[in-house]
């Protein structure tokens, strides 16, 4: 699925995969891909600016962690990030309900399906 399809929802996706605990960038990309059954493929050039922005907003914090000889920046939710995730989910539910109401309006009685 194209990056345009997730525009406006990227913050919620990133916050959601970090809800379970800290992850580094590649693990975040992998988690989104796996949780979407392979439909969503985020690119490094898309997520790192978003992660940096979310950190500047106080929704995430990052630390450097070593894995063997590699140092990776790991991101985790702050308390504000958890509240932000709750807001993203509320907004998403309202959005999908509104779109669903337009795309699949209730059928009039007596109409065949």
C-alpha positions as CSV (number, residue, x, y, z in Angstrom):
1,X,0.0,0.0,0.0
2,X,1.3,3.4,-0.9
3,X,2.6,5.8,1.8
4,X,-0.1,8.3,0.8
5,X,-2.7,5.8,2.1
6,X,-1.3,6.1,5.7
7,X,-0.8,9.8,5.6
8,X,-2.6,11.3,8.5
9,X,-2.5,8.0,10.3
10,X,1.2,7.5,10.6
11,X,1.4,8.9,14.2
12,X,-1.2,6.5,15.4
13,X,0.5,3.6,13.7
14,X,3.9,4.5,15.3
15,X,2.4,5.1,18.7
16,X,0.4,1.9,18.6
17,X,3.4,-0.4,17.8
18,X,5.4,1.3,20.6
19,X,2.6,0.7,23.1
20,X,4.0,-2.8,24.0
21,X,7.5,-1.4,24.7
22,X,10.6,0.2,23.2
23,X,11.7,-0.6,19.6
24,X,14.3,0.6,17.2
25,X,13.4,2.0,13.8
26,X,13.7,-1.2,11.8
27,X,11.7,-3.1,14.4
28,X,9.0,-0.5,14.1
29,X,8.8,-0.9,10.4
30,X,8.7,-4.7,10.8
31,X,5.9,-4.5,13.4
32,X,3.7,-2.3,11.2
33,X,4.3,-4.6,8.3
34,X,3.5,-7.8,10.3
35,X,0.5,-6.3,12.2
36,X,-1.0,-5.2,8.8
37,X,-0.5,-8.7,7.3
38,X,2.0,-7.3,4.9
39,X,-0.2,-4.6,3.6
40,X,1.6,-1.5,5.0
41,X,5.2,-1.0,4.1
42,X,6.8,2.0,5.7
43,X,10.1,3.4,4.6
44,X,12.9,4.7,6.7
45,X,12.6,8.1,5.1
46,X,9.0,8.2,6.3
47,X,9.2,7.0,9.8
48,X,12.4,8.6,11.1
49,X,11.2,12.2,10.6
50,X,7.9,11.2,12.2
51,X,9.7,9.6,15.2
52,X,11.8,12.7,15.6
53,X,8.7,14.9,15.4
54,X,6.8,12.8,18.0
55,X,9.9,13.0,20.2
56,X,10.0,16.8,19.9
57,X,6.3,16.9,20.8
58,X,7.0,14.8,24.0
59,X,5.0,11.8,22.9
60,X,8.1,9.6,22.6
61,X,11.5,9.4,24.2
62,X,14.6,7.7,22.8
63,X,17.7,6.2,24.1
64,X,20.7,4.6,22.5
65,X,21.1,0.9,23.0
66,X,23.8,-1.5,22.0
67,X,23.1,-4.8,20.3
68,X,26.5,-6.5,19.9
69,X,28.6,-3.9,18.0
70,X,25.6,-2.0,16.8
71,X,24.2,1.1,18.5
72,X,20.5,1.7,17.8
73,X,18.2,4.4,18.8
74,X,15.2,2.9,20.6
75,X,11.9,4.8,21.0
76,X,9.3,4.4,23.7
77,X,6.0,6.1,24.6
78,X,5.9,8.7,27.3
79,X,2.7,9.2,29.4
80,X,1.8,12.0,26.9
81,X,2.3,9.5,24.1
82,X,-0.1,7.0,25.7
83,X,-2.7,9.8,26.0
84,X,-2.0,10.7,22.4
85,X,-2.5,7.1,21.3
86,X,-5.9,7.1,23.1
87,X,-6.8,10.3,21.2
88,X,-5.6,8.7,17.9
89,X,-7.8,5.7,18.5
90,X,-10.8,7.8,19.3
91,X,-10.3,9.9,16.1
92,X,-9.8,6.7,14.1
93,X,-13.0,5.2,15.3
94,X,-15.0,8.3,14.5
95,X,-13.3,8.6,11.1
96,X,-14.0,5.0,10.1
97,X,-17.6,5.2,11.3
98,X,-18.2,8.3,9.2
99,X,-16.6,6.8,6.1
100,X,-18.4,3.5,6.6
101,X,-21.7,5.4,6.9
102,X,-21.1,7.0,3.5
103,X,-19.6,4.0,1.7
104,X,-22.1,1.5,3.1
105,X,-25.3,3.3,3.9
106,X,-28.1,1.3,5.5
107,X,-30.2,-0.6,3.0
108,X,-33.8,0.4,2.7
109,X,-36.3,-2.2,3.8
110,X,-37.3,-4.5,1.0
111,X,-34.1,-4.0,-1.0
112,X,-32.2,-7.2,-2.0
113,X,-28.6,-7.4,-0.9
